[in-house]
Amino acid sequence: MIPATHSGFLWTLLPALFFNLRTAAAPTDGTPSAASFYVPQLPDLHQNDSNPLHIYAGHLPSDPDAVDAPATQLTAHLYFVLIKARRTADKERILFWFNGGPGCSSFDGLMMEVGPWRVDGKGGLQRVEGGWEEYTTMVYIDQPAGTGFSYAPSNKYLHELPEASRHMLQFMKNFYDVFPEYRQMDTYLGGESYAGQYIPYFANAILDSDLNIPLRGAAIGNGWMDGMTQYPAYLDYAVKHGIVEENSEDYKRGKEATDQCMNKLKGYTDVYPVHDSFCEGLLGTVIEGKTQMMDGKLKCLNMYDVRLYDTSPECGMNWPPDLPAIYTYLRRKDVVRAIHATNAATQWDECRSKIHINFSTRHSNSSITVIPRVLERIPVMLFAGDQDFICNYMGIESMIQSMTWNGDTGLGTVQTQSWTVGGAPAGTWVSSRNLTYVKIFNASHMAGYDVPHVSHDMILRFMGVNFTALTDGSVRIPSAVGSDSKPLPALLDEEPAPTSPAKTPEQDKARWEAYYNAGSAALVLVLIAVAIGGFLWWRSRRNRLTGLPGSTDNDFTEEHIPLTQNGDSHDRQDDGYSQRKGKQRQRDFTPKEEIFRTIFFGAAFALSHVLQTVEPALPCTVSPLGLTGQALSLQNKALRARSSKKAGKSL
């Protein structure tokens, strides 16, 4: 065993050894090594040292035209954080995550939705369960360039969705050059909000590219995909959920604004718009009547969670409450160094207005025009927290029912199923022709923030994880979609029987050699005991038959034990009937018998001791005490039989 001090020293060397090994294997074509992205320690992250997170982070080029740029010119680089899967599932999977905006950092997803930690309120981070990295390697990407820790020259900010798709393809090519082990891994795209525009475009671009990666699906949460159906859903949602009373002044004002918005959208002829500047004000108009003074401050309804209020005019931009602590943490110099973000041009911002303004998508068709093409090739899941207002579930349902894909319009004649997690209602679930729609109960715009275990169960089901292959972790949380219940591992129903550690072939060989040696030694002892006992028995018979000294009257009397003798009758009765009653008094032996008895007993005890040394945990049938007791019993029987034979002859 290595002393604790030496052991600790060796452990401190492991990261350096790992780094050097990976660096030595780095590509020689200018591609950075994976080791250069490794994050050995995240400041003030309180985690389980027995199951630590494995994190990689940094910048990779994303400009497909960078090869033609002068060497001194700054080019676009996207920032990413990769967290390797903590547990082994039925197969390896990787999911690329995007947040929305446009211009909002995917640290939202990492630190508040589907990641492995949250701020702890003390300046650091605490590990939490429910993160998607439990069984899936997660890659969080700040894009378009200029978002979060990503950077680009200000004259190179992106404006359209096809541009962003080209940058994403270039990023992924560089990513797989650094991490080739993920190229053949089942791949998924995921995100929320404005990622409802990104993800269909990115998926379509990947499927049309020469990346040759196994893209298996895409998941979009509370996504913005179709203004034609989602803008009018503001008023529909407000009425259904009691935010606005039908036929009230607030309703009439909202209805008028909605009609004007729809007329604006119908006026587009050259493009199917992603959004419209007039329609962007519709949300505020519909909920205007909910603005009021509260606690001495003017507050309005939180557009991301209608159960809450926020200061006006932010109306949700200050939510979630974790944001101030996240800003403080991600702006710490030691954190920026640790996560290899020092090349970022500015400090971290959750959502950067310059990127939002530049990414206007004036000439991009909305992703609703792309989704049907994606559905022809891979499954897509749309999920929505039912407490979100800005991208509410009613607008998504309206979009689905009006969308045509895979030969039909809408979901068709399929049944919506109930979905439970942990024995409680989690939402509803429906699938049709490669499209899955999930409504999540009691969840906001950021579903993972409110119900992390529910959203995790959802993504595992969508990816088709074989639950029977999992034995630990969130698989222990029961869930069901309709009659399809998650199979629980056996360890939940019964305590596993303790098992002995597996032995190596060398250990098995040594064990059998020990048995062989012990058996040989025991056999020798037994043969010696038999030889000595036989010699003494032969000598005693010879003395008795030839009348040599050594055969006294006392010896003769002791060995004959007359059955009809009157003297000492009590002892004879005990000796004659003790075995049948299960009790036995100790009897006296002659010196010759005592020698025989001692030798026999010693041989048996030696055998049991050797066996006990070889295998301490022998079955009870061959326990040392059992062997000794059985040997002693056989020896006593032999002596009694010999005495009985002598007595019979004398009679």
N, C-alpha and C positions, 0 to 999 in steps of 0.2 A: 504494500500500500504506500502511495506517495504521501509524504508529510504534508500537512495543510499549507504550510508556507510555500513549499515547492509547488504544490498543486495550484495555489493561487497564482504563482509566478507563471506557470505554464499556460493557465487560462488567459492571462493578460497578453501572452504572445500570440494566441490563436488568431485574433483579427488581423494582426500584422502579417502572419504567415499566410492567411487566406488572401489578403490583399496582394502579397507578393506573388503567390501562385497564379491568381487570376491575371495580374499584370503581365506576368511572364508569358501567359497564353494569349495576350491581346493581339488583335489583328495588326498587321504591318502596313495596311493601306490607309492609315490615317484615322480609321474608325476608333473611337475611344473604347476602352475596355469596360466591361460590366463592373469591375471592381472600382473604377473611378466614380461610379454612381452610388456605391454602397454607403448606407448611413448606419454606422455601427452603434450610434447612440443618439437618441432624440432628447434634448434637454428637458428635464423635469417630467418625463413620461414615466409614470408609475405603472409598471407592468409585472407580470409573473415571469420571474427569471427562468423558471423551468420550461416555459413555453413562450419565448420571446418573439416579437415581431421581426420579420426580415424585410427591411425597407431599402429601396433604391430610389434616388431622386436626382433631378438635374435637367439640363436643357439639351434639346436635340434640334438640329436644323429642320426647317419646314418649308423653306422657299424652294419650289421646284426649279426656279430660274437662277439659283445662287451660283451655279457653275459658271455662268456667264458674267457674274458680277466681279468687279475688281477686288483683289485680295484685301484691300484696306476698307472696303465698304461693309457697313453693318447690314446683316441680313436677318430675316425673321427666324426666331427660335421659339419653340413651344416648350413649356415646362411641364414635367410630369412627376408623379409620385407613384411608385409601384410597391405594393405590399403583397408578399407571397402568401398563398393559402396556408392557413395554420393547421388544418387537418386534411387527411387524405379522404377523398370521396371515391365513388365508383370509377371516376376517370378525372383527368386533369382538365381544368377549364380556365379561361382568362376572359375578363370583362373590362372593356374600356368605358370609363364614365365621363359624362359631360354635363356641366351645369349650363344655365341659360343666359338670359340678359336681353340681347347679346352683350357680352362684355363682363359676365359674372364668373368668378373663379370657381373651379371645381373643388377648392378647399371647403366650399359649402357642403358638398356631398361627402367629402372625407371627414370633416370635423363635426358635422351636425346631422347627417342623414344615414349613410350606409357604411361608414368607416368604423375602425376599431377603438376609437377614443373620443372623449369629450373633454372640454375644459373643466377643471376641478374647482374653480372659484378661488384658487390660491396661487394663481400664476402659472400653474402647470397643467398636465393632462392626466386623465385617468382612463384605464382600459375599461371597456364596456362590452357586453355580449350583444349579439344581434347584428354584428357587422357582416357584410357580405364576403369579407376575406376569410371567413371560417373555412369554407370549402372551395373558394374560387380566388385565384390571383386577380387582384384589382389594380387597374392603372387609371389614375385620376389625371386629367389633362386640362391645363389652362389654355383655352383657345377661344376665338381667333388670336393671332399674335398681338401682344399688348395687353392681354387679359391676365390678371393676377401677377404671377412672376414671369410670364412670357414677355418677350420683347420683340420690337421691330422698329425700324426707322419710321418717324411719323408720316413720311410721304409714301410709306408702303403699307399702311393699315388697309385691311380688307374691306370690301363693300358688298360682295355678293356671295350667295351660297355655293355656286360652282367653284369660286375662288377658294373658299374655305375647304371644299372637298379636295382640291388639288394639294393644298397645304397638308391636309390630314394624310393623304396617301404618301406624300414625301416623308412626313414624320414617321409613319408606320414602316416605311422601307428602312429608314435609319434605325428605328427601334429594333427591328428584327436583325439588323446587322450587329447590333450590340448584344441582343438577347436572342440568338437563333433557336434556343431551346423552346421558345413559345410559338414558333412558326407553324408547327403542325398540331398545336393544341386547339381544342374546340374553342371558338372565339365568339364573344357576344359584345354588343354595344348596348349601353344603358345611360339613362340620364333623365332630366326632368325640365319642365317649363319650355324655354325657347329651344332646348335640345329636341323638341318635337319637330323643329325645322332641320337642325343639324343631322340627327341620326338617320332619317330616311335618305338624305342626300349622301351621307358618308357610306351607308350600307350599299346603296346603289353603285357608288363609285368603286367600292372595294370589290363588289361582285363583277363589275365590268373591267377590273384592272388585271394586271399580271402578277399581283401579290401572291396568288395561289395559297391563300390561307383558308382554313375551314370555318367560314362564318356561318354560325348555326342559328342565330336569332338576334332580335333587337327588342329592347324594352323601353317604353317611354312613359314617364309618370307625369300626370297633370300637364300634358304637353300642349303647346300652341301649334296647331297644324292647319286650321282652316277658319279664316275670319268670317267666311260666309255663314257658317253655322255656329261659330263660337261667340261672335259679337252679340247676336240677338239673345243668346242664352243668359246674358247678364240679367235681363229683366225677368226671364222665365224662372231663373234660380231664385231671384229676390222675392218673387211672388210665392213660389212654392215653399220657401223656408221662412216666410213671415217677416222678411226684411222690409218689404214694401207691400202695402195693402192694395189689392186690385181696385181700380177705379178711384183711387185717392189722387190727390194733386201730385204726389211723388210719382205715382204710377203713370199719370198722364204725361208728365214731363219726361220720364224715362222712355215712354212709348214713342213720343214724338222724336226724341233723339235717336232711338233705334231705327225708326223708319227712314230718317235722313241718312243714317249710316248705311243702310241696305241699298239705298238709291246710289250712294257714292260707289259702293262696291260693284254694283251692276254696270256702272259707267266705264269700268276697265275693259278694254277690248284686246290689248296687245299682251297682257300678262294677267295671270291669276294672282292677285296681290297677297303678299304675306301679311301686310297690315295697311291701315290707312290712318293718316294723321287726324282726321276728324273723328273717326271711330275710336281712336285711342282715348278720347275724352269721355266715351260713353260710360265706362265703368264708374267714374266719379259722379257723373250725372245721375245714374240710377241710385246710388247710395247716398246722395247728397243729404237727404232728409235724416240720416242717422248721425250727422255731425252735431255735436252738442258739447256744452261745457261739463267737464267732469273733473272733480278735485282741483278746481281752479284753472284748468287747462282746456283748451279747445281740442277735442278729440274726435276721431272719425273711425269708421269700421275698418278693421284689419282686412285688407283684400286677400291675404294669404290664409287667414283663419277667421271665419266669421263669428267665432265664439269670443274674439278678443277685440279690443280697441287700441289705437295707437294715436300719438299726437298728430295733429293736422299741420301741414298737408302731407306728412309722410304716409299715413294710412297703411302701415305695415312694413315700411322700409327699415324701421328700427328693430324688426323682428327677424329671427328669434333672439331672445334675451342673451344668448351666448356670444353675440357678435362683438361687444366691447372687449371681452376677454380674448377673443380670437385675434382681433386687431393688435392688442398688446403683445400677444405671444408671437405672432408671425412678423412683428416688426422688431423683435429682439435680435441683436446682432449675432449672438451665439446660436440662435435658432437658424437664422439665415445662412450662417456658415455651415451648420450641421447638415442642412438639407440641400447644400450646394446651389443656393439661389443668389449668390453674390453678384452674378452677372446681370441680374435684373436691373433695368434702368431706373426704376422708382421703387418706393416702398409698396408693400402689398395693400391692395384695395379689394374689397369684396366685389364691387361692380364699378367699372371704370367708364365714366360718361363719354370720354373721347372715343372709345371703341364702340359704344352704343350708338353714338351719332354717326360715325363713319360707316358702320355696318348697316346701311340703309335698305338693302335688298330691293331697290327700286326696279331692277330688271330681272329679279328672280321670281319664278313661279313658286307659289306656296307648296309645302311638302305634301299636301293632300294629292297633288298631281303625281307624286313620286311613289307614295306608299303602295298603290296597287301593283306597280312593277316589282317592288321589293317582296310583296306578299306572294308573287308567283314563284319566288325562289327560296325564301326563308320564312319561318314563323315570326310574327310580330305580336308583342303584347302591349296593350294600352292599359294603364292603370291610373286610378284617380282617387285621391282622398276626398271624401264627401263634404268636408268643411272648407275646401278651397273655393274662392270666388273668382279669381282672375282667370283661371283655366279650369272652370268647374266641370263636374262630371256630366251635367245636362248638355253642355255644348259638345262634349266628346261623344256622347250617345247619339246626339242629333247628327254629328258628322258621320258616324259609323252607319247609321240607317240610310244616309243619302249617298254613301260611297259605293261604287261598283268595283268589285274585284273578283277574280277567279270565277268569272262566268255568271255572277248574280249580284244583286244590289241588296245591301243591308245584311243582317245576320241570317235572315231566312227563318225557317221553322226549327229553331233550336231552343232548348230549355235552359233558362238561367238557374244555376245551382247555388245553394247556400254554401258558405265557406266558414269554417270554424278553426280557430287556433287556440290551443290551451283550454279547450272546452267552452270558449266564449265565441259569440258571433263575430267574425272578422270582416265579412263583406259578401259580395256575390261574384260569381264566376261564370263566364259563358265563352264558348269557343265555336268558331265556324270558319271553315276553309282557310286555315293557316292563321287566322286572327283570333287572339284571345283578349277579352275585355274584362277587367277586374275593377270593381268598385270597393274601396276600402272604407270601412266604417270608422268614424271618430278620428279621421286623419286630415291634416291640412294640406297645403300646397307641397310641403316637404313631408311625405308620408313616413319616411324612415325616422324623422325626428320624433314623431308622436308614437308610432307603433313599430319599433325596430324588428321585433321578432316576427310580427305579422308580415312585414315587407320581405323579410329574409325567407320565410316559408314560401311566399309567393314566387320569388325568383328561383328558388330551388325547384319548385314544381314546374315552372315554365321551362327551365333548362333540362327537365326530365331526369333529375338526379334519382338514382336507384336507392331509395331509403333503406332497403334491406341490406345494402352493403355498408351502411354506417352504423357504428356502435356507440358513439359518444358525441357530446356537444348538443346542438339545438335539435338534433333528431329525437331527443328525449321529450320534446314538446309535442304533444299530440295535435294532429290537425286532420281536417277532412274537407274534401270538396264533394258535395253530394254524398254518395255512398262510398266514395273512394277515400278510405281512411289511410293515413300514414301508418305503415307497419312499425310497431315499436320494437326496439331491440330486446332480446331475451333478458338482458341484465336489468331491465326495468321491472320485470315481473317476478324474478327470483334472484336470490343471492347466488352469484357464481361460486361453484365449488372451488376450493383452493387447489391449485395445481403446482406440482413440483417444477422447478426450473428445468428447462430442457438441457440434456447432457450432450456434450460434444462426443464425436466418435472416439477421441482420445480418452475422454473420461470413462466411456463405456468399456473400452479395452482395459484400462487400468482396473476398473471395478471387477471385471471377470477374472483378471489375473490375480487380484487379491482373493477372490473367492477360491480360485484354484489352489493358491498357496495355503490358505486357511484350511481347506479340505485335506490337503496333503499332510499338514502338521497335525490335524486332528486325527487322521487315520493312523499316523505313526504312534500317537499317544494311546489310542485305543488298542493297537496291536501290542504295545509294551504292557499295558494293563492286563490284557488277556494272557499274555505269556507269563507274567509274574503270578497272576491268579491261578493259572493252570498249573504252574510249577508248585505252588503252595498246596493246591488241592491234591496233586499227585503225591507230594511228600507226606501229607497227612494220612492218606490212604495206605501208603507204603509202611509208615510207622505203625499204624493200627494192625495191618495184616501180619507184619513180621515181629511185632512185639518189641520194637526198638524203644528206647527211652524217648519220652516226649509224648506218649499216649497214656495219660494218667487216668485214674478213675474219675476224677472230676471232668476231664474232657469227655470220657465215654458217657458219663451220666448226662452231661450237658447236650451231647449230640443225639442221644436216643429219645429223650422226652417221652417217656411211656404214656400212652393215651389213657391207661386205667390207673395211673398212679394217684394215690390219695393226697399226698403232700403237695403243697403249693398249688392247689386247685384253682384259686382265683386268677393267678397269672396265666394258667393254661387256658382258662375260659376266655379271657380277653384276647389271647393270641389266636384262639381258634375261630372266634366270631367277629373280630374287629373289622375285617374288610367288608363284610356284608352290611354292617350298620354305618359304614362311612366314617368310623373313628378308629384310631389305632394308637395303642400305648407303645412307648419306646421299649424295645426289648434289649437285653444284653447279648453281646456277641462274644464268641471265643476270640482269642488273640489272632488266630489264623483268619477268621472271618472278618475281624476288624481291619487287618491288613488288606484283604481283598476288597472290603467295602471302601476303604480310604483311597486305594488306587483307582477303583472304578469311578468313585465320586470325583476325584481330582481330574481324571481324564474328561469326564463330562463337563465339569466346570471350565476346564481349559478350552474345550471346543466352543462352549457358549461364549466365553470371553473373546475368542478370536473372531467369531461371527459378529459379535456386538461391535467390535472395533472396525470391521469391514463395512458394515451397514447398520448404523445406529437405529434406523427406522424399519427394522424387520417386521413382517406381519406377526400378529399375536401367536400364530400357530408355531412359529419358530423363535419365540422370544427366549432370551437367555434363561429366565426363570423356568420357563416351560421345559426347555431341554434338560436343565438340571433336575427338575422335579420328576420328569418322565424317566430319566436315567436312574435316579434313586429308587423310584418305584419298581423298575425292572430288576434292579440289583437286589432289593428286598425279596421280591418274588423268587428270584433264583436261589437265594439263601434258604428261604422257607421250603422251596421244593427239594433242595439238597438235604435239608434236615428231615423232611418227611420221608424221603427215600431211605435214609439211614434208619429212621425209626421203624419203617416197615420191614426192613431186613432183619432188625433185631427181634421183632415179634415173630 
